[in-house]
Each structure stands twice: as structure tokens, then as C-alpha cells.
Amino acid sequence: MRKKSRLLSMITILAVMGCLAVCGCSGQSAGRRPSEMVGEHMKFGTYQGEEIEWRVIDADDDSGKVLLLSEYGLDAKPYHEEFSFDIKWADCTLRQWLNEDFYENAFTKEEREQILLSESKGFPKYNMRVPGKDYGRLERETKDYVFLLSYTEVYHYINDTHGDESDPNRLCYPTEYTRENTNVKIYNDACGWWLCAGGRGYEGEGHTPCAVSVHGAVIMQEKVDSDQYAVRPAMWIEL
């Protein structure tokens, strides 16, 4: 009887472990709140034959969703394929690529069902005003499955200690694919990366995108057709 009891106990333990292995594909344990995952990493989707590693940067316990930011620069593409002094996030080719080609090919049907259509009003306390105009830094003002962080979101989610100055916390590193197959600019192994939206130009006119430089500084980048900046996607998913 004892041998049979021990055998049943072992089978039960192995069954529980197997269930955790299957259900814990995103790294969370059963019963954990999403907010407890902030700061952790998880794998979700694939790009150029490699699993995509994400960092959890925000969570909502009520809805059971988390905000993911790609840990690495997955590719390097222009913000917009044609040069312009006035291009909004809503109209840029990078947004189109993220929500069409990337969304469709990087994730399985089951994974796409977890990705949420989202919008953001940003964080006004990190913004600045242009005399006689609205806020100087723009937000997405769109609903997207996959997007890039905005100027104010970078400060809220990563680090606001040094303002627009260089900050090692904002450094991004390219994947091997990005390093070997694109024109991404690299300095001390780090690469610059695009932000969504950006800021209004001088006297509040036009729309100029922002980026994070190879030194970790948030900058205005007028060369929207540059292919030297990495793409670091973000998205909300339901666990």
C-alpha cells in the first residue's frame, strides 16, 4: 500500500509540474498578480527565427494585462520612408509595418488573440508647453496593437532622473540579426531607437519624431527616413 501511495504522490507532483511548465510560458506563476511581474522578462513571439525577449514595464491587476517593451532592437527601419518635416505617428510607415507585417508574422494566431488594441494619453508631467500652443511633446493619439513608446512614456517607464541627457538606463542593444543585416548605428554595442510621435517644431509648427540616441539621450530626429535607428516595439497583452 505504501509503495502504491508513494507512486500516486509522485504522479501527482509530476502532473502539477507539467501543468506549471505549460501554463507558465510567460514566466508568471499560478496565482501571481500582473503587477508582481513588472521588471521581469518573458518570451513572446518570434522574429527572424529568434524568440522575442520582452521586459514587463507596466501592469493592470484589474484587467490582468501587462505592458511589454522589447528588450532589444529587433530591426532598423526608417520612421517614415519618405523625408518630411511634418509626419505624424498616425501616418508614418513604421506604424504601418508594426501593425501589419510585424504583427501578422511575429506572432501566432493564439498570441495575436492576447495582444490588445490600446491607446495612451501619455504622462503630462513629463511634457512641456510651447507658448500659445498645446503641449510640445506629442502622444500616439491612435489605437494600435503594436507601437513605440512616446517621449513621456520613456521618462515614466524607464528613467526621468537626467531629463534629456544621456542615461544608461535608456540604452538599447541590437539583436544579432539587426547588427548583421541592417544599417543600424552602434556605439559601445548600443544602438539608437525610435520613439513614437515626437514634438512640435519651432514655434509649435510641424511634427518631428523623437528617438533615443546611442548614448541614451532623448533627442529630436528630423531625418525621418534614416534607417540607422532600431525598432523597439511595445504592446499590451492579456495574460
Sequence and secondary structure as in RCSB ss.txt:
>XXXX:A:sequence
MRKKSRLLSMITILAVMGCLAVCGCSGQSAGRRPSEMVGEHMKFGTYQGEEIEWRVIDADDDSGKVLLLSEYGLD
AKPYHEEFSFDIKWADCTLRQWLNEDFYENAFTKEEREQILLSESKGFPKYNMRVPGKDYGRLERETKDYVFLLS
YTEVYHYINDTHGDESDPNRLCYPTEYTRENTNVKIYNDACGWWLCAGGRGYEGEGHTPCAVSVHGAVIMQEKVD
SDQYAVRPAMWIEL
>XXXX:A:secstr
 HHHHHHHHHHHHHHHHHHHHHHTTTS  TT  GGGGTT EEEEEEETTEEEEEEEEEEETTTTEEEEEESEE E
E  SSSS  SB  GGG HHHHHIIIIIHHHHS HHHHHHB  B     GGG  B TTSSBSB    S BSSB   
HHHHHHHT  TTTTS  GGG BEE HHHHHHS   EETTEE EEEEEEEE GGG SEEEEEE TTS EEE   TT
   SEE  EEEEE 
